Amino acid sequence: MSKLYKIAIIGFGNVGQGLTKILSDKYVLLNERFGVDIRIVAVCDLYKGSVADPDGLDPKMLLSSIELAGDLKNLNTKYTGWNAKEMIANSGADILVELAYTDLKTGEPALSHVKQALNNGMHVSMTNKGPVALAFPELRDIAKQNNVQIGIEGTVMSGTPSLNLGNEMLLAAGITKIQGVLNGTTNYILGEMEAGLDYQIALTQAQELGYAEADPTGDVDGHDAAAKIVILGNLFMDLALTLSDVDCTGISHISTGDVAKASLQNKHWKLIGTVAKAETGFTASVKPEMVSKNHPLASISGATNAITYSTELLGDITLIGPGAGRLETGYAVIEDILAIHKSSKAI
Ligand code: HSE
């Protein structure tokens, strides 16, 4: 007998649609192999509309409405028109899936959504970096008080289990430094520029492929990677970083000429994020670096990301995998839900 999880989704862009596709394609596998019956009971998107049914919405119907009409507004469902706040209060969902756009200055509106859901006794899964980079300790306390879980796997390296690896496997080994290519969009752009494409065309392609943020300035100016450095440093190195602690330079000043020059020297440009313990305090940065072709990060191409955890007991451990994408990030929510299920079975 599988356990029913009703989920309510805020934000029906790339990630929301990717998640819905996975839930449609993998429903039987999740049910039979993992014992979870995951049903979407509400979807709320500022531009595409809002639909809800406590008995469950057909994922195929949601996706075909987007494909045919570009929104959810003509669907005939039990409830329509709820805003995010009303949806959290009324949908009867067990889990809020917060996928709205990331605001790294205030975390809003996602931060308020997440607090409301936790205080309502709902678990939360989010790929939104804003609330995690800005207020994770507070959110963790609220979750604890309400006896619910927060899943954040998708905030770093999409569905590649970078946070799970750090948290479950490496924390006890003493993490002293974390370094990696942590933004898929910029890595894709730099690779395409190397292949001769213009910066702007490469950025447009990254948007079309679902890699970029709703506002891609966050990607190209390095702030998205900086938010990930903040999340990693705070989760695994006992730091209390804010974005202003990260010395951050993006890639927008890198020209086709710079990329060609690097190629002539047998080098690649990579946007590299680092957080490390120092003799006093820490260092944290995001900056483009020219790496030689035999550098471990040189072969990380397209929207692939890589993270190296340097540890006291095991030395360096590197994980390579997708850093962005519809299905890739949607899958992170599945990981979060399975973790919530596992911990509920352990109680
Ligand atoms: N815009 C982000 C990236 C998405 O390109 O890496 C995943 O966080």
Residues whose N, C-alpha, C, O or C-beta is under 5 A from the ligand:
A	BS01	HSE	G154 T155 L182 N183 G184 T185 Y211 A212 E213 D219 G323 A324
